Amino acid sequence: MTAATTGRGGWLADTWASLTDLVLPGGCAGCGRPGQPTRYGVCDACVATLAGLRPYATRPDPAPAGLPRCFALGEYHSVLGRLVLAYKDQGRYRLARPLGRLLAEAVAGLVDAIGQPGAVVLVPVPDTPAAARARHGDHLWRLTRPAAARLRAAGVGVTLAAPLRARAGVDSTQLSADQRAVRARATLGLRPARVAGLRRHLARTGEPVILLDDVVTTGATLAAAADRLAAAGVPVAGAAVLAATRRWGDSHSQW
């Protein structure tokens, strides 16, 4: 599978055009322009910006120990990042479907780098209980389902797995990189029965396990998740995210 075989010219247009009749109040979720007809609450100019995005390998500098290979689709300080924020924290949950399909593009870039496997296992990083309550459900799981559907339509076999659980923890927004690492290790745990089931699946298939998240800043959460799974006998092949913050040095651009 290559990024081209996701058929982005067709499916990305379909993603937005399929609900052209859903006009949401409050202006465009990407640029904030008021009074414009919008698709999923996103104006045509922002849709065009999103259509030009391509997945790229990215890595923090310094990178936390245990961080797997990571692919992102765009920068956080951009239209894409504003859409993620609107979806997560401003109640614009209808963005789940198009954002999930965009997340599939980041997965496709990672799949190409891994070596074009015919099937993958997707493991989303879970919300804490408080975050899930505030967002009326796990926001990343809502993205994972349309991402999986898009990948399957492109010919990639997908298994969804939820072996991770998140305990209550403090908000990481204002934490330093070291504090984020401590928080991630403290809050992320395992679901033993699901881990055992995933190990049995991998023993049969050998499919690569890919972690999913929406935004990556220091890499602490992804590194902690990969470490937890590896210690339980579930190796992680890589991670895919929608957006990476500007503090990152990467092969897409330098800061």
Helices and strands as residue ranges (DSSP letters): G 3-6, H 8-17, H 44-51, E 56-59, E 70-75, H 79-89, G 93-95, H 96-114, E 119-124, H 129-134, H 139-153, E 157-160, E 164-166, H 177-187, E 188-190, H 192-205, E 209-216, H 220-231, E 238-244, E 249-250
